[in-house]
Structure formats: structure tokens, C-alpha cells
Amino acid sequence: MSNFSEKANFIWSIADSILRGYYKRNDYQKVILPFTVLKRFDSVLPYSKDAVVQAYEENKNDDGLELILMSESVDENGKKLGFYNYSPYDFKKLLEDPNNI
């Protein structure tokens, strides 16, 4: 998949097979875009996930919690992400426990 069109068509083909019956075709965009963005976030968060969760547990009552978590959340190259997730859950853990979602 070398270009944008191929990637977009691939995503929509998955949508057609998975979402059919649950959503009207014109409502797919309400599901596809948000989950695509969430999955992209989820793909870069693992590099600092443990540090962010630990920082949250150690500082959850501090006034500067957001700044602490922002400083811990980095990508694979150590660059600050500008967002974080201190929940112990990620997409993989959610898929492993579908009965409790």
C-alpha cells in the first residue's frame, strides 16, 4: 500500500465487511475516523506507557500532574508526544477481555 488512495480504500473495505449490519453506510465515518485516530495514538503510546502509568500512580494527587505526565510521554526516539494515557488499558488488553468492555 504505497499511496493514500490504496490505504483509504483498504480501510473502507474493512469497514464494509465489519460494520455492515451495525451501522448505516453513511454513518461509517462516525466510527472509522475516531477509531483510526485512537489506534494511531495507541500505536505510539507503548514506548512510555509504563513510565506514564507509574508517574500517574505516584503523583495523582499533585497539582502539576498533567505536566508530569506530559514529560513522561515520549515516542520511541524520546521525543515528547504532547498527549498521554495513564489508563492501564490499551487496544490489545481490551481485545483480550471483550466481555468487560
Biopython code that builds the backbone (N, CA, C, O; Angstrom):
import numpy as np
from Bio.PDB.StructureBuilder import StructureBuilder

atoms = [
    (1, "MET", "N", (0.851, -1.185, 0.000)),
    (1, "MET", "CA", (0.000, 0.000, 0.000)),
    (1, "MET", "C", (0.889, 1.237, 0.000)),
    (1, "MET", "O", (1.319, 1.712, 1.052)),
    (2, "SER", "N", (1.147, 1.731, -1.153)),
    (2, "SER", "CA", (2.121, 2.801, -1.262)),
    (2, "SER", "C", (1.519, 4.194, -1.276)),
    (2, "SER", "O", (2.233, 5.168, -1.037)),
    (3, "ASN", "N", (0.235, 4.318, -1.548)),
    (3, "ASN", "CA", (-0.296, 5.672, -1.602)),
    (3, "ASN", "C", (-1.563, 5.821, -0.769)),
    (3, "ASN", "O", (-2.146, 4.846, -0.295)),
    (4, "PHE", "N", (-1.959, 7.057, -0.613)),
    (4, "PHE", "CA", (-3.099, 7.390, 0.235)),
    (4, "PHE", "C", (-4.379, 6.713, -0.237)),
    (4, "PHE", "O", (-5.139, 6.191, 0.579)),
    (5, "SER", "N", (-4.625, 6.716, -1.541)),
    (5, "SER", "CA", (-5.848, 6.110, -2.089)),
    (5, "SER", "C", (-5.949, 4.634, -1.751)),
    (5, "SER", "O", (-7.011, 4.148, -1.361)),
    (6, "GLU", "N", (-4.849, 3.929, -1.903)),
    (6, "GLU", "CA", (-4.856, 2.498, -1.581)),
    (6, "GLU", "C", (-5.161, 2.268, -0.109)),
    (6, "GLU", "O", (-5.924, 1.365, 0.236)),
    (7, "LYS", "N", (-4.567, 3.082, 0.760)),
    (7, "LYS", "CA", (-4.811, 2.941, 2.201)),
    (7, "LYS", "C", (-6.255, 3.267, 2.545)),
    (7, "LYS", "O", (-6.884, 2.557, 3.330)),
    (8, "ALA", "N", (-6.781, 4.331, 1.965)),
    (8, "ALA", "CA", (-8.175, 4.707, 2.225)),
    (8, "ALA", "C", (-9.124, 3.617, 1.741)),
    (8, "ALA", "O", (-10.065, 3.257, 2.448)),
    (9, "ASN", "N", (-8.888, 3.096, 0.554)),
    (9, "ASN", "CA", (-9.737, 2.017, 0.032)),
    (9, "ASN", "C", (-9.659, 0.771, 0.902)),
    (9, "ASN", "O", (-10.664, 0.090, 1.110)),
    (10, "PHE", "N", (-8.475, 0.473, 1.407)),
    (10, "PHE", "CA", (-8.309, -0.673, 2.295)),
    (10, "PHE", "C", (-9.142, -0.494, 3.566)),
    (10, "PHE", "O", (-9.837, -1.417, 3.990)),
    (11, "ILE", "N", (-9.070, 0.686, 4.166)),
    (11, "ILE", "CA", (-9.845, 0.967, 5.387)),
    (11, "ILE", "C", (-11.333, 0.849, 5.112)),
    (11, "ILE", "O", (-12.060, 0.247, 5.903)),
    (12, "TRP", "N", (-11.800, 1.414, 4.002)),
    (12, "TRP", "CA", (-13.235, 1.349, 3.699)),
    (12, "TRP", "C", (-13.681, -0.073, 3.386)),
    (12, "TRP", "O", (-14.817, -0.440, 3.688)),
    (13, "SER", "N", (-12.810, -0.881, 2.786)),
    (13, "SER", "CA", (-13.193, -2.275, 2.524)),
    (13, "SER", "C", (-13.356, -3.040, 3.832)),
    (13, "SER", "O", (-14.240, -3.889, 3.954)),
    (14, "ILE", "N", (-12.515, -2.744, 4.797)),
    (14, "ILE", "CA", (-12.675, -3.355, 6.120)),
    (14, "ILE", "C", (-13.977, -2.881, 6.747)),
    (14, "ILE", "O", (-14.713, -3.669, 7.342)),
    (15, "ALA", "N", (-14.253, -1.607, 6.612)),
    (15, "ALA", "CA", (-15.496, -1.057, 7.167)),
    (15, "ALA", "C", (-16.706, -1.752, 6.569)),
    (15, "ALA", "O", (-17.652, -2.088, 7.281)),
    (16, "ASP", "N", (-16.675, -1.968, 5.258)),
    (16, "ASP", "CA", (-17.807, -2.634, 4.605)),
    (16, "ASP", "C", (-18.035, -4.033, 5.158)),
    (16, "ASP", "O", (-19.180, -4.458, 5.317)),
    (17, "SER", "N", (-16.962, -4.747, 5.450)),
    (17, "SER", "CA", (-17.132, -6.123, 5.925)),
    (17, "SER", "C", (-17.434, -6.202, 7.417)),
    (17, "SER", "O", (-18.179, -7.086, 7.841)),
    (18, "ILE", "N", (-16.885, -5.317, 8.210)),
    (18, "ILE", "CA", (-17.064, -5.395, 9.664)),
    (18, "ILE", "C", (-18.288, -4.630, 10.152)),
    (18, "ILE", "O", (-19.009, -5.109, 11.027)),
    (19, "LEU", "N", (-18.528, -3.458, 9.600)),
    (19, "LEU", "CA", (-19.591, -2.598, 10.121)),
    (19, "LEU", "C", (-20.955, -2.860, 9.500)),
    (19, "LEU", "O", (-21.971, -2.385, 10.007)),
    (20, "ARG", "N", (-20.984, -3.608, 8.413)),
    (20, "ARG", "CA", (-22.252, -3.882, 7.739)),
    (20, "ARG", "C", (-23.217, -4.540, 8.720)),
    (20, "ARG", "O", (-22.878, -5.522, 9.382)),
    (21, "GLY", "N", (-24.409, -3.992, 8.802)),
    (21, "GLY", "CA", (-25.419, -4.539, 9.699)),
    (21, "GLY", "C", (-25.485, -3.825, 11.037)),
    (21, "GLY", "O", (-26.528, -3.821, 11.692)),
    (22, "TYR", "N", (-24.366, -3.216, 11.450)),
    (22, "TYR", "CA", (-24.347, -2.493, 12.722)),
    (22, "TYR", "C", (-24.593, -1.004, 12.527)),
    (22, "TYR", "O", (-25.208, -0.351, 13.369)),
    (23, "TYR", "N", (-24.111, -0.477, 11.418)),
    (23, "TYR", "CA", (-24.238, 0.942, 11.109)),
    (23, "TYR", "C", (-24.712, 1.099, 9.678)),
    (23, "TYR", "O", (-24.435, 0.257, 8.823)),
    (24, "LYS", "N", (-25.429, 2.185, 9.427)),
    (24, "LYS", "CA", (-25.763, 2.536, 8.049)),
    (24, "LYS", "C", (-24.478, 2.995, 7.372)),
    (24, "LYS", "O", (-23.604, 3.583, 8.008)),
    (25, "ARG", "N", (-24.376, 2.722, 6.084)),
    (25, "ARG", "CA", (-23.142, 3.056, 5.359)),
    (25, "ARG", "C", (-22.766, 4.528, 5.514)),
    (25, "ARG", "O", (-21.583, 4.848, 5.630)),
    (26, "ASN", "N", (-23.745, 5.423, 5.518)),
    (26, "ASN", "CA", (-23.420, 6.850, 5.645)),
    (26, "ASN", "C", (-23.010, 7.230, 7.071)),
    (26, "ASN", "O", (-22.608, 8.370, 7.303)),
    (27, "ASP", "N", (-23.103, 6.302, 8.029)),
    (27, "ASP", "CA", (-22.646, 6.557, 9.398)),
    (27, "ASP", "C", (-21.259, 5.973, 9.672)),
    (27, "ASP", "O", (-20.729, 6.153, 10.768)),
    (28, "TYR", "N", (-20.667, 5.283, 8.711)),
    (28, "TYR", "CA", (-19.345, 4.680, 8.908)),
    (28, "TYR", "C", (-18.316, 5.714, 9.368)),
    (28, "TYR", "O", (-17.479, 5.435, 10.227)),
    (29, "GLN", "N", (-18.393, 6.901, 8.788)),
    (29, "GLN", "CA", (-17.403, 7.933, 9.109)),
    (29, "GLN", "C", (-17.423, 8.294, 10.583)),
    (29, "GLN", "O", (-16.414, 8.748, 11.123)),
    (30, "LYS", "N", (-18.555, 8.100, 11.239)),
    (30, "LYS", "CA", (-18.646, 8.398, 12.670)),
    (30, "LYS", "C", (-17.861, 7.384, 13.499)),
    (30, "LYS", "O", (-17.543, 7.642, 14.660)),
    (31, "VAL", "N", (-17.553, 6.249, 12.916)),
    (31, "VAL", "CA", (-16.818, 5.189, 13.605)),
    (31, "VAL", "C", (-15.376, 5.112, 13.110)),
    (31, "VAL", "O", (-14.442, 5.034, 13.908)),
    (32, "ILE", "N", (-15.200, 5.133, 11.802)),
    (32, "ILE", "CA", (-13.883, 4.909, 11.202)),
    (32, "ILE", "C", (-12.866, 5.968, 11.612)),
    (32, "ILE", "O", (-11.788, 5.616, 12.093)),
    (33, "LEU", "N", (-13.168, 7.234, 11.440)),
    (33, "LEU", "CA", (-12.187, 8.275, 11.743)),
    (33, "LEU", "C", (-11.794, 8.282, 13.220)),
    (33, "LEU", "O", (-10.600, 8.279, 13.519)),
    (34, "PRO", "N", (-12.743, 8.291, 14.151)),
    (34, "PRO", "CA", (-12.323, 8.292, 15.568)),
    (34, "PRO", "C", (-11.471, 7.080, 15.945)),
    (34, "PRO", "O", (-10.477, 7.221, 16.658)),
    (35, "PHE", "N", (-11.850, 5.899, 15.478)),
    (35, "PHE", "CA", (-11.071, 4.721, 15.846)),
    (35, "PHE", "C", (-9.731, 4.657, 15.125)),
    (35, "PHE", "O", (-8.774, 4.093, 15.655)),
    (36, "THR", "N", (-9.648, 5.223, 13.931)),
    (36, "THR", "CA", (-8.361, 5.299, 13.244)),
    (36, "THR", "C", (-7.406, 6.189, 14.032)),
    (36, "THR", "O", (-6.237, 5.850, 14.216)),
    (37, "VAL", "N", (-7.914, 7.327, 14.495)),
    (37, "VAL", "CA", (-7.093, 8.240, 15.299)),
    (37, "VAL", "C", (-6.691, 7.576, 16.617)),
    (37, "VAL", "O", (-5.528, 7.635, 17.014)),
    (38, "LEU", "N", (-7.650, 6.948, 17.290)),
    (38, "LEU", "CA", (-7.337, 6.270, 18.551)),
    (38, "LEU", "C", (-6.289, 5.176, 18.359)),
    (38, "LEU", "O", (-5.391, 5.020, 19.186)),
    (39, "LYS", "N", (-6.402, 4.431, 17.281)),
    (39, "LYS", "CA", (-5.425, 3.368, 17.017)),
    (39, "LYS", "C", (-4.043, 3.951, 16.755)),
    (39, "LYS", "O", (-3.037, 3.390, 17.190)),
    (40, "ARG", "N", (-3.989, 5.066, 16.051)),
    (40, "ARG", "CA", (-2.690, 5.713, 15.812)),
    (40, "ARG", "C", (-2.063, 6.157, 17.128)),
    (40, "ARG", "O", (-0.868, 5.961, 17.350)),
    (41, "PHE", "N", (-2.874, 6.759, 18.003)),
    (41, "PHE", "CA", (-2.374, 7.141, 19.328)),
    (41, "PHE", "C", (-1.870, 5.906, 20.071)),
    (41, "PHE", "O", (-0.779, 5.910, 20.640)),
    (42, "ASP", "N", (-2.676, 4.859, 20.055)),
    (42, "ASP", "CA", (-2.344, 3.624, 20.766)),
    (42, "ASP", "C", (-1.048, 3.004, 20.247)),
    (42, "ASP", "O", (-0.356, 2.302, 20.983)),
    (43, "SER", "N", (-0.726, 3.259, 18.997)),
    (43, "SER", "CA", (0.479, 2.689, 18.391)),
    (43, "SER", "C", (1.762, 3.365, 18.855)),
    (43, "SER", "O", (2.826, 2.746, 18.822)),
    (44, "VAL", "N", (1.687, 4.617, 19.286)),
    (44, "VAL", "CA", (2.901, 5.314, 19.728)),
    (44, "VAL", "C", (3.028, 5.378, 21.248)),
    (44, "VAL", "O", (4.108, 5.665, 21.764)),
    (45, "LEU", "N", (1.957, 5.119, 21.959)),
    (45, "LEU", "CA", (1.995, 5.222, 23.416)),
    (45, "LEU", "C", (2.779, 4.126, 24.143)),
    (45, "LEU", "O", (3.270, 4.393, 25.240)),
    (46, "PRO", "N", (2.926, 2.925, 23.610)),
    (46, "PRO", "CA", (3.590, 1.860, 24.379)),
    (46, "PRO", "C", (5.028, 2.156, 24.799)),
    (46, "PRO", "O", (5.514, 1.597, 25.782)),
    (47, "TYR", "N", (5.704, 3.023, 24.068)),
    (47, "TYR", "CA", (7.109, 3.285, 24.366)),
    (47, "TYR", "C", (7.308, 3.898, 25.747)),
    (47, "TYR", "O", (8.366, 3.727, 26.352)),
    (48, "SER", "N", (6.307, 4.607, 26.249)),
    (48, "SER", "CA", (6.439, 5.221, 27.573)),
    (48, "SER", "C", (5.255, 4.889, 28.481)),
    (48, "SER", "O", (5.078, 5.511, 29.528)),
    (49, "LYS", "N", (4.458, 3.921, 28.083)),
    (49, "LYS", "CA", (3.237, 3.575, 28.831)),
    (49, "LYS", "C", (3.519, 3.266, 30.295)),
    (49, "LYS", "O", (2.859, 3.814, 31.177)),
    (50, "ASP", "N", (4.482, 2.403, 30.567)),
    (50, "ASP", "CA", (4.776, 2.025, 31.952)),
    (50, "ASP", "C", (5.207, 3.232, 32.781)),
    (50, "ASP", "O", (4.789, 3.379, 33.930)),
    (51, "ALA", "N", (6.035, 4.090, 32.207)),
    (51, "ALA", "CA", (6.502, 5.283, 32.923)),
    (51, "ALA", "C", (5.349, 6.237, 33.216)),
    (51, "ALA", "O", (5.290, 6.831, 34.293)),
    (52, "VAL", "N", (4.435, 6.385, 32.260)),
    (52, "VAL", "CA", (3.286, 7.276, 32.453)),
    (52, "VAL", "C", (2.363, 6.730, 33.537)),
    (52, "VAL", "O", (1.926, 7.478, 34.412)),
    (53, "VAL", "N", (2.067, 5.445, 33.487)),
    (53, "VAL", "CA", (1.190, 4.837, 34.497)),
    (53, "VAL", "C", (1.829, 4.949, 35.878)),
    (53, "VAL", "O", (1.148, 5.269, 36.852)),
    (54, "GLN", "N", (3.129, 4.688, 35.970)),
    (54, "GLN", "CA", (3.823, 4.795, 37.250)),
    (54, "GLN", "C", (3.820, 6.239, 37.753)),
    (54, "GLN", "O", (3.577, 6.479, 38.936)),
    (55, "ALA", "N", (4.086, 7.198, 36.871)),
    (55, "ALA", "CA", (4.075, 8.611, 37.259)),
    (55, "ALA", "C", (2.690, 9.027, 37.731)),
    (55, "ALA", "O", (2.557, 9.803, 38.678)),
    (56, "TYR", "N", (1.661, 8.513, 37.072)),
    (56, "TYR", "CA", (0.290, 8.820, 37.496)),
    (56, "TYR", "C", (0.037, 8.294, 38.907)),
    (56, "TYR", "O", (-0.475, 9.018, 39.760)),
    (57, "GLU", "N", (0.391, 7.045, 39.147)),
    (57, "GLU", "CA", (0.161, 6.443, 40.465)),
    (57, "GLU", "C", (0.918, 7.193, 41.561)),
    (57, "GLU", "O", (0.400, 7.367, 42.664)),
    (58, "GLU", "N", (2.121, 7.629, 41.267)),
    (58, "GLU", "CA", (2.944, 8.322, 42.262)),
    (58, "GLU", "C", (2.528, 9.770, 42.480)),
    (58, "GLU", "O", (2.804, 10.333, 43.539)),
    (59, "ASN", "N", (1.868, 10.386, 41.498)),
    (59, "ASN", "CA", (1.592, 11.826, 41.562)),
    (59, "ASN", "C", (0.135, 12.192, 41.352)),
    (59, "ASN", "O", (-0.162, 13.359, 41.092)),
    (60, "LYS", "N", (-0.787, 11.242, 41.453)),
    (60, "LYS", "CA", (-2.175, 11.516, 41.072)),
    (60, "LYS", "C", (-2.850, 12.598, 41.901)),
    (60, "LYS", "O", (-3.875, 13.131, 41.475)),
    (61, "ASN", "N", (-2.325, 12.936, 43.044)),
    (61, "ASN", "CA", (-2.915, 13.998, 43.863)),
    (61, "ASN", "C", (-2.165, 15.322, 43.747)),
    (61, "ASN", "O", (-2.534, 16.298, 44.401)),
    (62, "ASP", "N", (-1.131, 15.368, 42.935)),
    (62, "ASP", "CA", (-0.342, 16.590, 42.762)),
    (62, "ASP", "C", (-1.031, 17.560, 41.816)),
    (62, "ASP", "O", (-1.694, 17.155, 40.861)),
    (63, "ASP", "N", (-0.863, 18.854, 42.097)),
    (63, "ASP", "CA", (-1.431, 19.881, 41.218)),
    (63, "ASP", "C", (-0.776, 19.877, 39.839)),
    (63, "ASP", "O", (-1.421, 20.232, 38.853)),
    (64, "GLY", "N", (0.475, 19.488, 39.756)),
    (64, "GLY", "CA", (1.197, 19.504, 38.488)),
    (64, "GLY", "C", (1.168, 18.181, 37.748)),
    (64, "GLY", "O", (2.061, 17.893, 36.951)),
    (65, "LEU", "N", (0.143, 17.372, 38.005)),
    (65, "LEU", "CA", (0.075, 16.035, 37.412)),
    (65, "LEU", "C", (0.171, 16.063, 35.887)),
    (65, "LEU", "O", (0.913, 15.275, 35.300)),
    (66, "GLU", "N", (-0.562, 16.949, 35.252)),
    (66, "GLU", "CA", (-0.557, 16.968, 33.784)),
    (66, "GLU", "C", (0.838, 17.228, 33.226)),
    (66, "GLU", "O", (1.254, 16.580, 32.266)),
    (67, "LEU", "N", (1.551, 18.161, 33.817)),
    (67, "LEU", "CA", (2.915, 18.444, 33.347)),
    (67, "LEU", "C", (3.840, 17.250, 33.561)),
    (67, "LEU", "O", (4.699, 16.961, 32.728)),
    (68, "ILE", "N", (3.658, 16.568, 34.675)),
    (68, "ILE", "CA", (4.472, 15.380, 34.949)),
    (68, "ILE", "C", (4.212, 14.308, 33.894)),
    (68, "ILE", "O", (5.147, 13.725, 33.345)),
    (69, "LEU", "N", (2.936, 14.057, 33.616)),
    (69, "LEU", "CA", (2.588, 13.019, 32.642)),
    (69, "LEU", "C", (3.032, 13.400, 31.233)),
    (69, "LEU", "O", (3.479, 12.548, 30.465)),
    (70, "MET", "N", (2.907, 14.678, 30.901)),
    (70, "MET", "CA", (3.355, 15.132, 29.574)),
    (70, "MET", "C", (4.860, 14.936, 29.420)),
    (70, "MET", "O", (5.337, 14.611, 28.333)),
    (71, "SER", "N", (5.605, 15.132, 30.500)),
    (71, "SER", "CA", (7.058, 14.967, 30.409)),
    (71, "SER", "C", (7.456, 13.496, 30.287)),
    (71, "SER", "O", (8.518, 13.189, 29.745)),
    (72, "GLU", "N", (6.628, 12.596, 30.779)),
    (72, "GLU", "CA", (6.923, 11.159, 30.703)),
    (72, "GLU", "C", (6.533, 10.541, 29.364)),
    (72, "GLU", "O", (7.115, 9.538, 28.952)),
    (73, "SER", "N", (5.556, 11.131, 28.682)),
    (73, "SER", "CA", (5.013, 10.548, 27.456)),
    (73, "SER", "C", (5.891, 10.888, 26.255)),
    (73, "SER", "O", (5.876, 12.013, 25.755)),
    (74, "VAL", "N", (6.658, 9.891, 25.800)),
    (74, "VAL", "CA", (7.585, 10.091, 24.685)),
    (74, "VAL", "C", (7.442, 8.962, 23.668)),
    (74, "VAL", "O", (6.927, 7.889, 23.980)),
    (75, "ASP", "N", (7.906, 9.221, 22.453)),
    (75, "ASP", "CA", (7.871, 8.185, 21.415)),
    (75, "ASP", "C", (9.128, 7.321, 21.483)),
    (75, "ASP", "O", (9.911, 7.439, 22.426)),
    (76, "GLU", "N", (9.324, 6.462, 20.496)),
    (76, "GLU", "CA", (10.457, 5.532, 20.516)),
    (76, "GLU", "C", (11.810, 6.225, 20.420)),
    (76, "GLU", "O", (12.838, 5.627, 20.735)),
    (77, "ASN", "N", (11.813, 7.498, 19.982)),
    (77, "ASN", "CA", (13.058, 8.261, 19.883)),
    (77, "ASN", "C", (13.265, 9.204, 21.059)),
    (77, "ASN", "O", (14.233, 9.964, 21.089)),
    (78, "GLY", "N", (12.351, 9.153, 22.034)),
    (78, "GLY", "CA", (12.456, 10.030, 23.198)),
    (78, "GLY", "C", (11.837, 11.400, 22.999)),
    (78, "GLY", "O", (11.947, 12.263, 23.871)),
    (79, "LYS", "N", (11.188, 11.612, 21.862)),
    (79, "LYS", "CA", (10.547, 12.901, 21.581)),
    (79, "LYS", "C", (9.207, 12.973, 22.308)),
    (79, "LYS", "O", (8.435, 12.014, 22.295)),
    (80, "LYS", "N", (8.935, 14.108, 22.939)),
    (80, "LYS", "CA", (7.684, 14.272, 23.675)),
    (80, "LYS", "C", (6.491, 14.205, 22.722)),
    (80, "LYS", "O", (6.516, 14.780, 21.634)),
    (81, "LEU", "N", (5.451, 13.496, 23.149)),
    (81, "LEU", "CA", (4.285, 13.277, 22.296)),
    (81, "LEU", "C", (3.266, 14.407, 22.368)),
    (81, "LEU", "O", (2.644, 14.735, 21.357)),
    (82, "GLY", "N", (3.083, 15.002, 23.525)),
    (82, "GLY", "CA", (2.057, 16.033, 23.667)),
    (82, "GLY", "C", (0.716, 15.458, 24.082)),
    (82, "GLY", "O", (-0.268, 16.192, 24.172)),
    (83, "PHE", "N", (0.657, 14.164, 24.336)),
    (83, "PHE", "CA", (-0.540, 13.504, 24.852)),
    (83, "PHE", "C", (-0.096, 12.255, 25.598)),
    (83, "PHE", "O", (1.025, 11.777, 25.424)),
    (84, "TYR", "N", (-0.987, 11.735, 26.427)),
    (84, "TYR", "CA", (-0.639, 10.572, 27.233)),
    (84, "TYR", "C", (-1.893, 9.783, 27.565)),
    (84, "TYR", "O", (-3.011, 10.254, 27.357)),
    (85, "ASN", "N", (-1.697, 8.587, 28.081)),
    (85, "ASN", "CA", (-2.800, 7.756, 28.542)),
    (85, "ASN", "C", (-2.323, 7.025, 29.785)),
    (85, "ASN", "O", (-1.445, 6.166, 29.707)),
    (86, "TYR", "N", (-2.896, 7.360, 30.924)),
    (86, "TYR", "CA", (-2.476, 6.698, 32.158)),
    (86, "TYR", "C", (-3.374, 5.520, 32.520)),
    (86, "TYR", "O", (-3.192, 4.894, 33.565)),
    (87, "SER", "N", (-4.326, 5.224, 31.671)),
    (87, "SER", "CA", (-5.152, 4.039, 31.881)),
    (87, "SER", "C", (-4.294, 2.797, 31.662)),
    (87, "SER", "O", (-3.441, 2.787, 30.775)),
    (88, "PRO", "N", (-4.505, 1.758, 32.454)),
    (88, "PRO", "CA", (-3.749, 0.532, 32.214)),
    (88, "PRO", "C", (-4.183, -0.184, 30.933)),
    (88, "PRO", "O", (-3.537, -1.144, 30.512)),
    (89, "TYR", "N", (-5.264, 0.273, 30.316)),
    (89, "TYR", "CA", (-5.779, -0.386, 29.119)),
    (89, "TYR", "C", (-5.185, 0.193, 27.846)),
    (89, "TYR", "O", (-4.854, 1.376, 27.766)),
    (90, "ASP", "N", (-5.064, -0.667, 26.869)),
    (90, "ASP", "CA", (-4.736, -0.287, 25.502)),
    (90, "ASP", "C", (-5.585, -1.189, 24.604)),
    (90, "ASP", "O", (-6.342, -2.015, 25.115)),
    (91, "PHE", "N", (-5.481, -1.056, 23.303)),
    (91, "PHE", "CA", (-6.328, -1.852, 22.411)),
    (91, "PHE", "C", (-6.103, -3.349, 22.611)),
    (91, "PHE", "O", (-7.055, -4.129, 22.600)),
    (92, "LYS", "N", (-4.854, -3.748, 22.794)),
    (92, "LYS", "CA", (-4.558, -5.174, 22.959)),
    (92, "LYS", "C", (-5.245, -5.732, 24.203)),
    (92, "LYS", "O", (-5.864, -6.794, 24.146)),
    (93, "LYS", "N", (-5.139, -5.023, 25.325)),
    (93, "LYS", "CA", (-5.764, -5.504, 26.561)),
    (93, "LYS", "C", (-7.284, -5.520, 26.448)),
    (93, "LYS", "O", (-7.936, -6.406, 27.000)),
    (94, "LEU", "N", (-7.851, -4.554, 25.741)),
    (94, "LEU", "CA", (-9.302, -4.534, 25.551)),
    (94, "LEU", "C", (-9.758, -5.728, 24.725)),
    (94, "LEU", "O", (-10.781, -6.342, 25.029)),
    (95, "LEU", "N", (-9.007, -6.055, 23.686)),
    (95, "LEU", "CA", (-9.360, -7.207, 22.853)),
    (95, "LEU", "C", (-9.237, -8.525, 23.611)),
    (95, "LEU", "O", (-9.955, -9.482, 23.321)),
    (96, "GLU", "N", (-8.337, -8.572, 24.573)),
    (96, "GLU", "CA", (-8.156, -9.791, 25.363)),
    (96, "GLU", "C", (-9.278, -10.000, 26.379)),
    (96, "GLU", "O", (-9.433, -11.097, 26.916)),
    (97, "ASP", "N", (-10.059, -8.953, 26.643)),
    (97, "ASP", "CA", (-11.119, -9.045, 27.646)),
    (97, "ASP", "C", (-12.420, -8.438, 27.112)),
    (97, "ASP", "O", (-12.938, -7.494, 27.707)),
    (98, "PRO", "N", (-12.961, -8.960, 26.001)),
    (98, "PRO", "CA", (-14.127, -8.343, 25.354)),
    (98, "PRO", "C", (-15.396, -8.369, 26.205)),
    (98, "PRO", "O", (-16.285, -7.542, 25.997)),
    (99, "ASN", "N", (-15.501, -9.280, 27.139)),
    (99, "ASN", "CA", (-16.718, -9.366, 27.953)),
    (99, "ASN", "C", (-16.835, -8.245, 28.971)),
    (99, "ASN", "O", (-17.912, -8.025, 29.526)),
    (100, "ASN", "N", (-15.750, -7.537, 29.224)),
    (100, "ASN", "CA", (-15.783, -6.467, 30.216)),
    (100, "ASN", "C", (-15.584, -5.077, 29.621)),
    (100, "ASN", "O", (-15.276, -4.126, 30.339)),
    (101, "ILE", "N", (-15.758, -4.966, 28.331)),
    (101, "ILE", "CA", (-15.636, -3.645, 27.691)),
    (101, "ILE", "C", (-16.937, -2.903, 27.898)),
    (101, "ILE", "O", (-17.077, -1.766, 27.448)),
]
sb = StructureBuilder()
sb.init_structure("model")
sb.init_model(0)
sb.init_chain("A")
sb.init_seg("    ")
for serial, (resi, resn, name, xyz) in enumerate(atoms, 1):
    if name == "N":
        sb.init_residue(resn, " ", resi, " ")
    sb.init_atom(name, np.array(xyz, "f"), 0.0, 1.0, " ", f" {name:<3s}", serial, name[0])
structure = sb.get_structure()
